Amino acid sequence: MAASNVETNSSKTYLMYKTEADKETYNKLIDITDFPDLGSDPEALEVTTLSDLQQRFIAGIKASGALAFNANYKHDDYKKLADLEGKTTSFAVWFGGSTTAGVTTPTGDDGKFSFDGQLTVRVSGAGTNEVRKMAISVMPSTEIAFA
């Protein structure tokens, strides 16, 4: 399937990972309810001199903190995520999927953003009559690459 050249909504967005058993193929990790910015602005490095009439800056390195994802709490999904804690894993966020016979498969046709990192997971607080949620945080150890 070809990439879409029109605006798309966030449906069919997937959190992917490479398993320890297969370090070549991305598989869907779990269903997510939201995803973070996949990139950041560079830090501004001031290069103003006393000869300048206005501050001047050059771009520094991009500052990226933890990438925060959210998902509905499911026991098996939580266990799957908890088993990844403390391990450097290859992750990706894929945009796009195809549906055949009612089954949707991630394709990444509209974009693939990959990175390595270490994951942590926690159960989010909730009140009366709310869906149980979990928060997933990935501390990236590589740049986020677009493919």
Secondary structure as a PSIPRED ss2 file (coil, helix, strand):
# PSIPRED VFORMAT (PSIPRED V4.0)

   1 M C   1.000  0.000  0.000
   2 A C   1.000  0.000  0.000
   3 A C   1.000  0.000  0.000
   4 S C   1.000  0.000  0.000
   5 N C   1.000  0.000  0.000
   6 V C   1.000  0.000  0.000
   7 E C   1.000  0.000  0.000
   8 T C   1.000  0.000  0.000
   9 N C   1.000  0.000  0.000
  10 S C   1.000  0.000  0.000
  11 S C   1.000  0.000  0.000
  12 K C   1.000  0.000  0.000
  13 T E   0.000  0.000  1.000
  14 Y E   0.000  0.000  1.000
  15 L E   0.000  0.000  1.000
  16 M E   0.000  0.000  1.000
  17 Y E   0.000  0.000  1.000
  18 K E   0.000  0.000  1.000
  19 T C   1.000  0.000  0.000
  20 E C   1.000  0.000  0.000
  21 A C   1.000  0.000  0.000
  22 D C   1.000  0.000  0.000
  23 K C   1.000  0.000  0.000
  24 E C   1.000  0.000  0.000
  25 T C   1.000  0.000  0.000
  26 Y E   0.000  0.000  1.000
  27 N E   0.000  0.000  1.000
  28 K E   0.000  0.000  1.000
  29 L E   0.000  0.000  1.000
  30 I E   0.000  0.000  1.000
  31 D C   1.000  0.000  0.000
  32 I C   1.000  0.000  0.000
  33 T C   1.000  0.000  0.000
  34 D E   0.000  0.000  1.000
  35 F C   1.000  0.000  0.000
  36 P C   1.000  0.000  0.000
  37 D C   1.000  0.000  0.000
  38 L C   1.000  0.000  0.000
  39 G C   1.000  0.000  0.000
  40 S C   1.000  0.000  0.000
  41 D C   1.000  0.000  0.000
  42 P E   0.000  0.000  1.000
  43 E E   0.000  0.000  1.000
  44 A E   0.000  0.000  1.000
  45 L E   0.000  0.000  1.000
  46 E E   0.000  0.000  1.000
  47 V C   1.000  0.000  0.000
  48 T C   1.000  0.000  0.000
  49 T C   1.000  0.000  0.000
  50 L C   1.000  0.000  0.000
  51 S C   1.000  0.000  0.000
  52 D C   1.000  0.000  0.000
  53 L C   1.000  0.000  0.000
  54 Q C   1.000  0.000  0.000
  55 Q C   1.000  0.000  0.000
  56 R C   1.000  0.000  0.000
  57 F E   0.000  0.000  1.000
  58 I E   0.000  0.000  1.000
  59 A E   0.000  0.000  1.000
  60 G E   0.000  0.000  1.000
  61 I E   0.000  0.000  1.000
  62 K E   0.000  0.000  1.000
  63 A C   1.000  0.000  0.000
  64 S C   1.000  0.000  0.000
  65 G C   1.000  0.000  0.000
  66 A C   1.000  0.000  0.000
  67 L E   0.000  0.000  1.000
  68 A E   0.000  0.000  1.000
  69 F E   0.000  0.000  1.000
  70 N E   0.000  0.000  1.000
  71 A E   0.000  0.000  1.000
  72 N E   0.000  0.000  1.000
  73 Y C   1.000  0.000  0.000
  74 K C   1.000  0.000  0.000
  75 H H   0.000  1.000  0.000
  76 D H   0.000  1.000  0.000
  77 D H   0.000  1.000  0.000
  78 Y H   0.000  1.000  0.000
  79 K H   0.000  1.000  0.000
  80 K H   0.000  1.000  0.000
  81 L H   0.000  1.000  0.000
  82 A H   0.000  1.000  0.000
  83 D C   1.000  0.000  0.000
  84 L C   1.000  0.000  0.000
  85 E C   1.000  0.000  0.000
  86 G C   1.000  0.000  0.000
  87 K C   1.000  0.000  0.000
  88 T E   0.000  0.000  1.000
  89 T E   0.000  0.000  1.000
  90 S E   0.000  0.000  1.000
  91 F E   0.000  0.000  1.000
  92 A E   0.000  0.000  1.000
  93 V E   0.000  0.000  1.000
  94 W E   0.000  0.000  1.000
  95 F E   0.000  0.000  1.000
  96 G E   0.000  0.000  1.000
  97 G E   0.000  0.000  1.000
  98 S E   0.000  0.000  1.000
  99 T E   0.000  0.000  1.000
 100 T E   0.000  0.000  1.000
 101 A C   1.000  0.000  0.000
 102 G C   1.000  0.000  0.000
 103 V E   0.000  0.000  1.000
 104 T E   0.000  0.000  1.000
 105 T E   0.000  0.000  1.000
 106 P E   0.000  0.000  1.000
 107 T E   0.000  0.000  1.000
 108 G E   0.000  0.000  1.000
 109 D E   0.000  0.000  1.000
 110 D E   0.000  0.000  1.000
 111 G E   0.000  0.000  1.000
 112 K E   0.000  0.000  1.000
 113 F E   0.000  0.000  1.000
 114 S E   0.000  0.000  1.000
 115 F E   0.000  0.000  1.000
 116 D E   0.000  0.000  1.000
 117 G E   0.000  0.000  1.000
 118 Q E   0.000  0.000  1.000
 119 L E   0.000  0.000  1.000
 120 T E   0.000  0.000  1.000
 121 V E   0.000  0.000  1.000
 122 R E   0.000  0.000  1.000
 123 V E   0.000  0.000  1.000
 124 S C   1.000  0.000  0.000
 125 G C   1.000  0.000  0.000
 126 A C   1.000  0.000  0.000
 127 G C   1.000  0.000  0.000
 128 T C   1.000  0.000  0.000
 129 N C   1.000  0.000  0.000
 130 E C   1.000  0.000  0.000
 131 V C   1.000  0.000  0.000
 132 R C   1.000  0.000  0.000
 133 K E   0.000  0.000  1.000
 134 M E   0.000  0.000  1.000
 135 A E   0.000  0.000  1.000
 136 I E   0.000  0.000  1.000
 137 S E   0.000  0.000  1.000
 138 V E   0.000  0.000  1.000
 139 M E   0.000  0.000  1.000
 140 P E   0.000  0.000  1.000
 141 S C   1.000  0.000  0.000
 142 T C   1.000  0.000  0.000
 143 E C   1.000  0.000  0.000
 144 I C   1.000  0.000  0.000
 145 A E   0.000  0.000  1.000
 146 F E   0.000  0.000  1.000
 147 A C   1.000  0.000  0.000
